[in-house]
Amino acid sequence: MKKNKTTRIGVVQKVIKPADHSEPEKAQIAVEGADHLYREIRIENVVTGPDGQKAKLKTGAEVEVTVEADPTATQ
């Protein structure tokens, strides 16, 4: 089933090292076009390359942020 989606450009503002080594490193991303107070999101800093290898985002990297939803969840 095709999903409804939107994609925005974002920039990795910083990489956050965990205080506790059992927790994952985070990437803070500023999403262009989002409301000022809701612009930053934080995700685990793990991405998968086209060959399946794991990689990490760097500060300053431009990324695409995509939100997808089933058609039944949208108007």
N, CA, C and O of each residue as an XYZ file, in Angstrom:
300
protein
N       0.851     -1.179      0.000
C       0.000      0.000      0.000
C       0.893      1.237      0.000
O       1.821      1.344      0.802
N       0.606      2.166     -0.902
C       1.347      3.429     -0.944
C       0.964      4.296      0.232
O      -0.197      4.345      0.638
N       1.962      4.985      0.778
C       1.726      5.861      1.922
C       1.787      7.321      1.484
O       2.487      7.668      0.532
N       1.046      8.168      2.190
C       1.153      9.605      2.001
C       2.418     10.054      2.725
O       2.730      9.557      3.808
N       3.148     11.000      2.121
C       4.394     11.412      2.772
C       4.757     12.843      2.423
O       4.265     13.423      1.455
N       5.632     13.384      3.243
C       6.245     14.684      3.000
C       7.717     14.576      3.384
O       8.075     13.848      4.310
N       8.557     15.300      2.670
C       9.994     15.278      2.944
C      10.479     16.711      3.110
O      10.115     17.593      2.332
N      11.297     16.936      4.122
C      11.890     18.238      4.402
C      13.410     18.076      4.468
O      13.925     16.993      4.747
N      14.104     19.165      4.208
C      15.564     19.182      4.333
C      15.907     19.510      5.781
O      15.228     20.309      6.425
N      16.954     18.894      6.277
C      17.438     19.171      7.622
C      18.953     19.227      7.620
O      19.608     18.784      6.677
N      19.495     19.777      8.689
C      20.950     19.852      8.856
C      21.299     19.332     10.242
O      20.676     19.720     11.230
N      22.290     18.457     10.315
C      22.741     17.939     11.601
C      23.447     19.072     12.332
O      24.509     19.529     11.909
N      22.846     19.522     13.437
C      23.420     20.622     14.213
C      24.547     20.147     15.111
O      25.574     20.810     15.248
N      24.340     18.993     15.719
C      25.386     18.466     16.590
C      25.176     16.987     16.820
O      24.075     16.461     16.662
N      26.254     16.332     17.196
C      26.229     14.923     17.574
C      26.409     14.886     19.087
O      27.350     15.470     19.625
N      25.501     14.197     19.765
C      25.480     14.189     21.230
C      25.969     12.845     21.740
O      25.354     11.804     21.508
N      27.092     12.898     22.441
C      27.653     11.683     23.055
C      26.863     11.388     24.329
O      26.558     12.310     25.085
N      26.531     10.136     24.580
C      25.764      9.804     25.784
C      26.610      9.897     27.046
O      27.810      9.624     27.022
N      25.976     10.282     28.146
C      26.668     10.310     29.440
C      26.921      8.881     29.910
O      27.939      8.591     30.539
N      25.993      8.008     29.601
C      26.085      6.586     29.964
C      26.389      5.807     28.684
O      25.624      5.877     27.723
N      27.487      5.075     28.665
C      27.923      4.374     27.459
C      26.973      3.267     27.011
O      27.142      2.722     25.920
N      26.000      2.931     27.812
C      25.030      1.912     27.401
C      23.935      2.527     26.527
O      23.147      1.803     25.920
N      23.884      3.862     26.461
C      22.887      4.545     25.636
C      23.509      4.926     24.296
O      24.724      5.097     24.203
N      22.680      5.060     23.254
C      23.222      5.373     21.923
C      23.567      6.847     21.749
O      23.007      7.712     22.423
N      24.491      7.118     20.839
C      24.820      8.473     20.434
C      23.612      9.029     19.668
O      22.913      8.278     18.988
N      23.364     10.344     19.775
C      22.220     10.973     19.103
C      22.709     12.031     18.123
O      23.757     12.646     18.322
N      21.928     12.233     17.058
C      22.165     13.330     16.121
C      21.006     14.305     16.281
O      19.843     13.908     16.204
N      21.319     15.577     16.502
C      20.288     16.617     16.584
C      20.172     17.257     15.218
O      21.148     17.778     14.679
N      18.954     17.214     14.653
C      18.712     17.694     13.300
C      17.735     18.863     13.335
O      16.674     18.772     13.952
N      18.095     19.967     12.671
C      17.202     21.113     12.522
C      16.450     20.918     11.207
O      17.065     20.832     10.144
N      15.123     20.848     11.280
C      14.286     20.594     10.105
C      13.807     21.927      9.533
O      13.109     22.683     10.209
N      14.183     22.213      8.288
C      13.769     23.452      7.632
C      12.269     23.425      7.375
O      11.719     22.403      6.965
N      11.612     24.552      7.617
C      10.186     24.655      7.373
C       9.329     24.263      8.560
O       8.106     24.388      8.497
N       9.935     23.793      9.643
C       9.180     23.443     10.851
C       9.015     24.693     11.715
O       9.800     25.636     11.613
N       7.986     24.690     12.567
C       7.801     25.800     13.493
C       9.035     25.957     14.372
O       9.690     24.974     14.719
N       9.347     27.199     14.728
C      10.571     27.512     15.469
C      10.757     26.642     16.718
O      11.843     26.103     16.930
N       9.730     26.500     17.535
C       9.871     25.748     18.790
C       9.941     24.237     18.581
O      10.259     23.505     19.519
N       9.655     23.757     17.381
C       9.616     22.314     17.114
C      10.591     21.913     16.018
O      10.456     20.842     15.425
N      11.552     22.749     15.751
C      12.464     22.552     14.635
C      13.460     21.408     14.837
O      13.788     20.700     13.886
N      13.942     21.224     16.064
C      14.979     20.222     16.297
C      14.374     18.867     16.681
O      13.443     18.774     17.482
N      14.941     17.833     16.077
C      14.607     16.464     16.483
C      15.918     15.764     16.809
O      16.978     16.131     16.304
N      15.826     14.758     17.656
C      17.003     13.956     17.985
C      16.697     12.499     17.687
O      15.670     11.960     18.098
N      17.613     11.878     16.962
C      17.461     10.471     16.606
C      18.767      9.748     16.923
O      19.814     10.377     17.075
N      18.695      8.413     17.021
C      19.928      7.641     17.176
C      20.794      7.908     15.961
O      20.298      7.960     14.835
N      22.074      8.074     16.185
C      22.996      8.409     15.106
C      23.487      7.151     14.405
O      24.667      6.806     14.462
N      22.555      6.475     13.742
C      22.892      5.291     12.955
C      22.087      5.351     11.664
O      20.859      5.426     11.696
N      22.774      5.319     10.537
C      22.127      5.245      9.239
C      22.690      4.036      8.509
O      23.772      3.550      8.836
N      21.952      3.557      7.522
C      22.383      2.389      6.755
C      22.681      2.819      5.331
O      21.846      3.444      4.678
N      23.867      2.485      4.849
C      24.271      2.825      3.493
C      23.629      1.909      2.475
O      22.979      0.931      2.844
N      23.805      2.214      1.183
C      23.195      1.412      0.125
C      23.682     -0.035      0.101
O      22.989     -0.924     -0.395
N      24.871     -0.261      0.637
C      25.416     -1.624      0.678
C      25.098     -2.333      1.988
O      25.581     -3.440      2.226
N      24.278     -1.696      2.850
C      23.873     -2.310      4.109
C      24.793     -2.014      5.281
O      24.503     -2.420      6.407
N      25.897     -1.315      5.040
C      26.824     -1.003      6.127
C      26.281      0.133      6.986
O      25.630      1.050      6.486
N      26.558      0.058      8.290
C      26.137      1.097      9.230
C      27.112      2.266      9.156
O      28.314      2.077      8.965
N      26.577      3.480      9.309
C      27.386      4.694      9.297
C      26.791      5.672     10.309
O      25.708      5.440     10.847
N      27.514      6.772     10.562
C      27.049      7.812     11.487
C      27.036      9.148     10.760
O      27.879      9.412      9.903
N      26.070      9.987     11.113
C      25.989     11.327     10.550
C      27.033     12.237     11.187
O      27.403     12.057     12.347
N      27.504     13.218     10.415
C      28.473     14.194     10.900
C      27.784     15.539     11.088
O      26.804     15.838     10.407
N      28.291     16.344     12.006
C      27.793     17.703     12.202
C      27.907     18.458     10.884
O      28.935     18.399     10.210
N      26.830     19.177     10.520
C      26.795     19.947      9.291
C      26.246     19.195      8.090
O      26.018     19.789      7.036
N      26.029     17.888      8.241
C      25.517     17.092      7.123
C      24.092     17.509      6.779
O      23.270     17.731      7.668
N      23.802     17.615      5.471
C      22.439     17.893      5.019
C      21.733     16.549      4.856
O      22.272     15.626      4.247
N      20.523     16.448      5.406
C      19.772     15.198      5.369
C      18.342     15.473      4.904
O      17.891     16.619      4.909
N      17.643     14.430      4.507
C      16.224     14.505      4.197
C      15.460     13.830      5.328
O      15.807     12.727      5.750
N      14.422     14.496      5.814
C      13.577     13.952      6.873
C      12.221     13.670      6.233
O      11.565     14.586      5.736
N      11.801     12.404      6.243
C      10.547     12.004      5.617
C       9.580     11.495      6.670
O       9.942     10.708      7.545
N       8.331     11.965      6.567
C       7.247     11.494      7.429
C       6.265     10.773      6.521
O       5.801     11.339      5.530
N       5.942      9.515      6.855
C       5.007      8.719      6.069
C       3.838      8.279      6.931
O       3.994      8.044      8.129
N       2.659      8.168      6.314
C       1.475      7.700      7.021
C       0.588      6.915      6.059
O       0.520      7.220      4.868
N      -0.086      5.907      6.591
C      -1.072      5.183      5.791
C      -2.164      6.155      5.366
O      -2.492      7.071      6.119
N      -2.732      5.980      4.183
C      -3.801      6.865      3.729
C      -4.983      6.933      4.707
O      -5.654      7.962      4.783
N      -5.244      5.866      5.448
C      -6.342      5.880      6.417
C      -6.058      6.780      7.612
O      -6.964      7.096      8.382
N      -4.799      7.193      7.771
C      -4.418      8.038      8.900
C      -4.346      9.507      8.508
O      -3.950     10.343      9.320
N      -4.725      9.837      7.261
C      -4.668     11.227      6.812
C      -6.021     11.667      6.265
O      -6.886     10.839      5.978
N      -6.194     12.966      6.126
C      -7.454     13.527      5.599
C      -7.297     13.899      4.156
O      -8.244     14.386      3.537
